[in-house]
Amino acid sequence: MYHLIKKLLFCFPPENIHHAVMRGLKLLHGLPLGKKLIRACWAPKGKGLERELWGLRFRNPVGLAAGFDKDAKYTDELAALGFGFVEIGTVTPLPQPGNEQPRLFRLPADKALINRMGFNNEGAKAAAKRLQKRRSGIIIGGNIGKNKQTPNEEAVSDYEKCFHALFDVVDYFVVNVSSPNTPNLRALQEKEPLKQLLHHLQLLNTQKSRPKPILLKIAPDLSHEQLDDIIEIVQETGLAGIVATNTTISREGLQTPAEEVTAMSAGGLSGLPVKDKATAVIRYIYERSGKKIPIIAAGGIFTADDAREKLAAGAVLVQVYTGFIYEGPAIVKNICTGLADK
């Protein structure tokens, strides 16, 4: 059914239809029996897929990646769809509009998206206020970044502000230094600036009575040498884990005509073309770290088989984003049913 509806939805600009569909979901959720209807149609049934990690109990291993619900507007509705956890953001200390539109593009032939959103969000404080009012008990991750105008030399301050703003309303943090859509952000993945940033956040974390898990989100385009540095830093700073991976800047092997891809210009590529690259990064980290670093997998997850592949490579949880767009609201149910059957 969704595949027929998708043809209609794909006739409209991606960003516009995203907001329209989510407003519709929110409206349905707010109606009498609306939440029950959503859960009856799309939420996974049964148990047996719970995960215990960092002292948190995930009702299933399928989460929603950051970038979809940037401002924490739809966490209750996404909980009704059956997600095991939702990662909001990326949020920045100050609100910012992001890059000029159009900035989100579909590549149906590749089951992919290209985005150059640029951390458009209403700011960390606005997200925190919404999370204070949420009714569901779904696990929430807070993905944090820096404002576009903040130079890298002052980036630590931006991450600190986000950390403090969200601390009481999220269950874990993800430090995003891997988006390709904020100028020079990926330079923070280099060894020394990254070590400084993560040491500082962990210092703030240890000063809390109940520290929160802090994870690092990395790009799929890192070399083995860079991944070795990441592993060393994560272990040295005592980080809780890694989210692997963000979008790629590569355009290799696409089925979409080259002239169409060129017209879309810069941005991060997500979806099926990232699948193998993300899995390889996960496997490398898992094996190289002696199976000691918990990994949340993201990148090219559409089906239960895709999720199973990531888990077999060493991930403990998975996240969807582009798969959600292409597979529709039943994606969590379908993945969980597939995982439970084997």
N, C-alpha and C positions, 0 to 999 in steps of 0.2 A: 504493500500500500504506500509506504513512504517513498519508494522509488518512483511512483507516479507523481506524488506531490512534489518531490524534489525537482522534477522537470519544470514545474511551474515556478518554484522558488528560485531556481537558477536563472530565470528570465529577468530577475531584478538585481541591482547592484548588491554585492555581498554584504557590505556594512549596513546598508539600509534594511535589508531583509533580516539580518541578524537581530537588530533592535526590534523590528516589528514582531518577529516570531517570539522573542523572549518576553515582550510585553503581553503578547497573547497567552503565553504560558502562565505568566503571573496573574493575568485576569482569570483564567480557568482555575488556577490554584486557589484563588480567593473566593470562588463561588461555593455555595453549600454543596458538600460532597465532592467538590472539585479535586481536592487533594486525594481523596479515596479513589476517584476515577483515574487520576494520573498513575497512582501506585498500582491499581488493578491492571492497567494497560501495559505499563512499561517497567515497573520495578521487579527485580529478581525475586523469585520465590524460593523458600527453603533456606536452610542454613548450611554450615560446613565450609564456608569460604572466609570465615573470620581470620583476621591477622592481628597478632600482638606485636607491636614494635614501638620502641622508645616509651614504653609505659602507656601507649595509646592502643585502643581496640578499634580496628577498622572492620566494619561489618562485611566488607568484601574488598578485594585488592584493586578494584577499578576506580580510579579517580579522574577528575577533570583537571587538565593542565591549566596553568596560568595563561592569561590572555583572553579567555572566553568571558569570564565574569570579572572584569578588571576592577570594578568599583563595589563589589560585594552586594549587588542589587538583587541577585536571584538565588542566593544560597538555599533558602527553604524550598524553592521550586525544584532546584537541582537535586536536593535531598529526596524529594518525592519521586524523582525519576530513578532513584536507586543507587546513585553514586556512593562509593564507599568513603570518599573524601573529595573536597573541592579546594583547589589552590587559587586564591584570589590574587589580583594584581596583573602585571607588575604595578605597584604603587610607588609614588615618589613623594618627597616631603611636601612640595607645593603642587597645586593643580597645574596641569599643562595640556594644551590641545593636541599635542602630537604632530605628526607630519601632515602635509596637505593631502586632501583627497583628490582622486582616488588613491587608496593606499592598501587595498585588499583585493586580491585577484584569484579567481578559480582557474585551475588547469584540469578540467574533467578527464581528459585523455590520460592523465597521469595520476588521477585521484590525489591531487595536491592543491596547495594554496601557496601564494606568495604574499607576504605582508611586509609593510614598512610602516606599521602603526606609529612607532616612536614614543612608546610609553604614554599614550593619551590616557589620562585618568584625572579624577577629581581630588586627588591628594590623600595622604595617609589618614588624616583626621576624619575626613568624610567617610572613608571605608570603615574606620573604627566605630563611628557612630551607628552605621548600619548593622555591623556585626553585634553590637550591644543589644540590638532589638530583634535579632533572629530568634526563631522559635524552635527550629530543629536542633538536634544534638550532633549533627554531622561534623566530622573532623574538618577543621579549616587550616589550610596552610597560607601563610602570608609571604608572597613573593615581593621582594623589595629591591628598588633600584635608585638611581640618582637622577636628578633633573638634568635636562639637556644642557642648560646654561651653566651648570656646575662643572668647573674644570676637574680633571682627574685628581689633581693635587689636593682638592677639597672633598673628594668623593666620600671619604670615611664619615664626614659629618652628616651627609645626606642619609647614608645607611643607618647611622645612629639615630637620627630623628625618626625614621620609619620604624626602627626596632622599638623605640620607646612608645610611639603612637599606637602600635598594634599589639604590644606584648600581652596585654590583658584579654585580648579578644581572639587570638589565634592559638592553635595547638602546636604549630611548628613554623619555622621560618625557612625561606629559600632565598639565598643571596644570588641575584641575577647580575652576572658580569659578562654574559654571553650573547645578549641580543645584538644582532648586526645593525639595528635600526636607530641606535643612539651613537652619534659620532664619538669615536675613540673608546667606547665602553669596553670593547673586547681587549683593549690594552691592559685592563685591570686583571685579566687572567694570567698575565706574566707573573713570574714567581715572587718577586719582592713586593710589588704593590698588593698582590693578592694575600700574601702572608701578613702584611701589615693590617689590611682590612679585616681579615678573619680573626687575627689575634685580638684586635680591638673589640669586635663584636662578642667574642667568647669571654673577654674580660668583663664586659657589661653583663653578659649572661650569668656568669658565676656570682655576680653581686646580687642577683635576684634570689629570693627564698626558694623558688621552684624554677630552676632554669628550663628553658624550652629547647627542643632539638633544633639545631641550625644545620641546614644543608646547603650545598653549593650546586648551582645549575651551570652546566658546562656546554660548550659548543661541540658539534660532531666533527668539526674540521681540525681538531688538534692533532699534532704529531704524537708518536709514541713517547718522544722525549718530553713533550709538554704534559702528556698524561702522567708520566712518571713524576713530574714536578707536582702535579695536582694531587696525586696519591700521597706523596711525601708531606705536602702542606696539610691535607685533610687529617692525616694521622698525627702530625705534629701539633696541630691546633685543637685536636679532639673533636672535630666536627662530627655530627651525627650521621652524615651520609652525603650522597651525591644524587642529583637529578640529571639523568643522561638520556636524551640530549635536547638542546634547543634546536632552532632551525639552522639550516645550512646555507651558505652563500654559493655553493656549487650549483651549476645548471647542467651537469653531465647526465647524459642518457635519457633526456626527456622526450616524450612522444609529441608533446605540443610543438607546433612549428616554431622554429627559431625566431622568426620575425615577430611572432606574437609574444614570445618570452622577452625579447629585447624591448618591445613596446611597454612591457610591464616595469621595466627598469630595475632599480636596486630593490633589495628586500630579502627577507629570510624565506627559504623554501621549506615547507612542511608536508607531511603526508607520506604516501607510499615510496617516493624516491629517497626518503631519509631512512627507511626501514632497515636496510642492511648495514648502513653506516652506523646507525645508533646501536644496533645489536653488537657490532664489532667493538665499539667503544665500551659497552657494558661488559662484554666478555673479557676484554683486556684488563679493565679495572678490577673485575672480580678475581681473575686469576693472579694478576700482578700484586694485588694487595693481600694475597693469601686468604681470599674469601672473607675478609674482615670488615669491608666497608659496605653498609647497606646502600642499595641503589634503587631509586625510583626510575622506572623506564618510561621514556616518552619518545615517540617517533615512529610513524607508520603502523600504528595499531588500529586495525579495523575489525578483526575477528578474534575468536577464541584461540585459533591457531597462532595468530600474531602475538597475542598475549602470552601464550604458552612458550613460544620461542624466546621471548624476552625473559621470562621467569627461568627457563632452562639455561639461559646465558648468565644468570646470576642476579637478576632483579628480584626484589621482594614485593614490590607493588608496581602497578602500571598506571599510566595516565593517557587519556585520549583528548584530542582536540579536533584535528582535521577529520579523523574517523567519525567523530560525532556529527560533523557537517554532512559527510557522505553517506553514513549508515543510518542516521536519524535517532530518534529518542529511545529506540529499543536496543541500542548498542550495549548498554550495561547488562541488560537482561540476557542478551544473546551471548556475550562473552562469559558471563557468570554461569549460564547454563552449560556452555561448552566446557568450561573448566571443571565443573562439577561432574560431568559425564565421564571424565577420564582421570 
